[in-house]
Amino acid sequence: MLQPEVIHKANIEAHKLEASIYEQRHPEIYGYSEQKRITKTLQIITVMIEDNEKHALDFGAGTGNLTGRLLRLGYKVTAVDISPDMCVQLKKKFQQEILKGNLKVVNSEVEEFKTAAKYDLITCYSVLHHLPDYIQTIKELAALLHTGGCMYLDHEASPYYWTNQNFRGIERIINFSNRIVDFPFRFRRGTKISIDYNMSDYWTSKDRHIDHKKIERAFIQLHFSIHRRIDYHVSKTLVVNPAFIAYQLLMKPTTSCWIAKK
């Protein structure tokens, strides 16, 4: 039987080890192409929001990948994360924004986060697969959203992720070229630590993975006026890799995001 406290503990332990070097360990998130895509997506969503007073909740904020962009777009942000070590990194990085009153950092489990506030935008980037019950979390977050506001769920395995198994040979070639392109960045201090992600990244195995049909049903049940899944390819390098073009042509999109308007 699934035990939420086991998953919570695993996430706290994993992110304690990698909090200070998280950005160096994840080129698939902090690479040029992905960062550009995230910025463009947030700009599009901001335009979609009705009567936008620019209050945002960044849930599972980590070291502030989305938090920083939301602040630059003029949002007042509540950034929530289960990891106290990630929260320390957030506070260091955005100390001035905290002092200005533009950012509030909250260290909390998903089940324990309580607020009377309502938000225009709620974001979860690379978060759902860490949660004991991601559908229940979507429902709880939806209750914190203004009518006309948007929810942005991103960087989760797409429905095509496991259907690419027949092309693993091609993927190995692409990954080899990624290592060559990123070679100058591979020897950063501390990036070679070993972390067991089995329980912290709970919904990432073939037997248990994100079910996008369940997410869609949740948005329908919650009466969101718009809900759209966008599948895309992720470049796994910090800089542009020309082989990424071949990857896009030969492989189905392995990553998905959801944009939903209440």
C-alpha positions, 0 to 999 in steps of 0.5 A, a space after each residue: 500500500 502506498 505510504 505518503 510519508 515514505 515518499 515525502 521522506 525520500 524526497 526530503 533526503 534526495 533533495 538534501 543531497 542535491 539542493 546546492 548543485 541541483 541546477 548543475 545536475 539537470 541540463 534537461 531543465 536548465 539547458 538553453 532550449 528548455 529555459 527559452 521554452 519555459 519563458 515563452 510558455 509563462 508569457 502566453 499563460 499570463 495573457 490568458 489569465 482574466 483580471 490578472 492581479 499577478 498573485 502566483 503559487 509556485 508549488 514544488 518550487 525547488 531552487 526557483 526555476 519558475 519562481 524567478 521568471 514569475 517575479 520578472 513577469 511582475 508576480 507576487 509569488 508564494 513558493 512552496 517546497 517540501 525540502 527545507 534545503 531547497 527552501 534555503 537555496 530559494 531564500 539565498 537566491 531571492 533575498 531581495 525579493 523577499 525583503 521587498 515583499 514580492 516573495 514568500 517561501 514556505 517549507 511544507 508538505 502538499 497535504 499540510 499546505 493551508 492558505 486562505 489566499 486565492 491565486 491567478 496562476 498556479 505552477 508545478 514544474 517537474 513536481 507531479 511525479 514526486 507526489 503520493 497522490 498527484 490527482 488529489 493535489 491537482 484538485 486541492 490546488 484548483 480550489 486555490 485558483 481564481 475563476 479565470 486563473 490558470 494552472 500550469 503543470 509541466 515537465 512530466 513524462 508524456 504518454 509516448 515516453 514508454 512507446 519509444 522503447 523500440 527506438 532506444 538504439 537511436 536514443 543512445 546515439 543521441 545521448 552519446 552526442 549530448 555527452 560530447 556537447 556538454 563535455 566542458 560542463 561535466 566536471 563541476 564540483 559535486 555533480 557526481 554524487 549518487 542518489 536513489 530516486 526510486 521513491 522520490 521520483 515515484 511516478 516514473 517507472 513503467 509500472 507506475 507513471 503519470 496517467 494523463 487521462 486521469 489528469 484530463 478527467 480531473 480538469 473536466 470534473 473541476 469544470 475548467 473552461 480550457 485544459 490542453 496537454 502539449 507534448 514536446 521534446 526535451 533537449 538534454 544539453 546545457 547548450 544547443 546540440 545539432 543532433 537534437 533536430 534528429 531526435 525530434 524527427 525520429 522520436 515521439 515527444 517524451 515530455 508533456 505539460 498541461 495548461 488549464 484555465 478555470 
